[in-house]
Amino acid sequence: MLCRQAGAGVLIRLADVLSCSTKSKNVGVNLELRELKILFDSGALKEAHICRLFDAWTLECTRPGLDPVSMTTAKSKDVRRFKSLDAAWRTAEEIGFRRATVKSGAAG
């Protein structure tokens, strides 16, 4: 069983994070930063997309053959909205990406 320390003594099983895919291809999956890092470290994330959404930026990651993953806030579980492109890029780098695509709308 592959586990990773997630802070405050919490262990996250990789299988729990990977099993969060949905059956509908129209509905994305929302995960927190720590879960995205686990998926990236395991090789389960393919690309990062920084998407313009009205007055903010969002970060979406693609997984081969599965729904895209959007980053959420830790407290509210809402999709994380970045005020600047730079802030979204810094978060993509923190996850582990060295390249990201900038899009004018939500990835699809």
C-alpha positions as CSV (number, residue, x, y, z in Angstrom):
1,M,0.0,0.0,0.0
2,L,1.5,3.3,-1.1
3,C,0.9,6.0,1.5
4,R,2.1,9.6,1.9
5,Q,2.3,11.8,5.0
6,A,-0.2,14.6,4.4
7,G,0.5,16.7,7.5
8,A,-0.9,16.7,11.0
9,G,-0.2,12.9,11.2
10,V,-2.7,12.1,8.4
11,L,-1.8,9.3,6.0
12,I,-3.4,9.3,2.6
13,R,-3.6,6.1,0.7
14,L,-2.9,6.5,-3.0
15,A,-5.7,4.1,-3.9
16,D,-8.2,6.4,-2.1
17,V,-7.1,9.4,-4.2
18,L,-7.0,7.5,-7.5
19,S,-10.5,6.0,-6.9
20,C,-12.1,9.5,-6.9
21,S,-12.9,9.4,-10.6
22,T,-16.5,9.8,-11.7
23,K,-18.4,7.7,-14.2
24,S,-19.7,10.7,-16.2
25,K,-17.2,12.3,-18.5
26,N,-18.9,15.7,-18.1
27,V,-18.2,16.0,-14.4
28,G,-14.7,16.8,-13.2
29,V,-13.0,15.7,-10.0
30,N,-12.0,18.3,-7.4
31,L,-8.9,17.7,-5.2
32,E,-6.8,19.6,-2.7
33,L,-3.2,20.5,-3.2
34,R,-1.8,17.6,-1.1
35,E,-3.9,15.1,-3.1
36,L,-2.7,16.6,-6.4
37,K,0.9,16.2,-5.2
38,I,0.3,12.6,-4.5
39,L,-1.1,12.0,-7.9
40,F,1.7,13.8,-9.6
41,D,4.3,11.9,-7.6
42,S,2.7,8.6,-8.7
43,G,2.7,9.6,-12.3
44,A,-1.1,9.8,-12.5
45,L,-1.3,13.4,-13.7
46,K,-0.4,14.2,-17.3
47,E,-0.7,17.9,-17.9
48,A,-1.5,21.2,-16.1
49,H,-3.9,23.7,-17.6
50,I,-4.3,27.2,-16.2
51,C,-7.7,28.4,-17.3
52,R,-9.2,31.9,-17.3
53,L,-12.6,31.9,-15.7
54,F,-14.2,35.4,-15.7
55,D,-12.1,37.4,-13.3
56,A,-9.9,34.6,-11.9
57,W,-7.6,31.7,-12.9
58,T,-8.2,28.0,-12.1
59,L,-5.8,25.1,-12.2
60,E,-6.9,21.9,-13.9
61,C,-4.8,18.7,-14.4
62,T,-5.5,15.9,-16.9
63,R,-5.3,12.2,-16.2
64,P,-5.0,9.6,-19.0
65,G,-8.4,8.2,-19.8
66,L,-10.1,9.9,-16.8
67,D,-11.9,13.1,-16.0
68,P,-9.9,16.3,-15.5
69,V,-9.0,17.3,-11.9
70,S,-9.6,20.8,-10.6
71,M,-7.8,22.1,-7.5
72,T,-10.0,23.0,-4.6
73,T,-9.5,25.1,-1.4
74,A,-8.9,23.1,1.8
75,K,-11.6,24.8,3.8
76,S,-14.6,25.2,1.5
77,K,-13.9,22.5,-1.1
78,D,-14.8,25.1,-3.8
79,V,-12.7,25.3,-6.9
80,R,-9.6,27.3,-6.1
81,R,-9.6,30.7,-7.9
82,F,-6.3,32.4,-8.3
83,K,-6.2,36.2,-8.6
84,S,-3.2,36.1,-11.0
85,L,-1.7,33.8,-13.6
86,D,1.6,33.9,-11.6
87,A,-0.1,32.5,-8.5
88,A,-1.7,29.7,-10.5
89,W,1.7,28.9,-12.1
90,R,3.5,28.8,-8.7
91,T,1.0,26.3,-7.5
92,A,1.4,24.1,-10.6
93,E,5.2,24.2,-9.9
94,E,4.6,23.3,-6.3
95,I,2.6,20.2,-7.4
96,G,5.6,19.3,-9.6
97,F,4.8,20.5,-13.1
98,R,7.5,22.2,-15.1
99,R,5.1,23.2,-17.9
100,A,1.5,24.3,-18.1
101,T,-0.9,25.3,-20.9
102,V,-2.8,28.6,-20.5
103,K,-6.4,28.5,-21.8
104,S,-9.0,31.2,-22.1
105,G,-11.8,29.0,-20.7
106,A,-12.3,25.8,-18.7
107,A,-10.4,22.8,-20.0
108,G,-12.6,20.3,-21.8
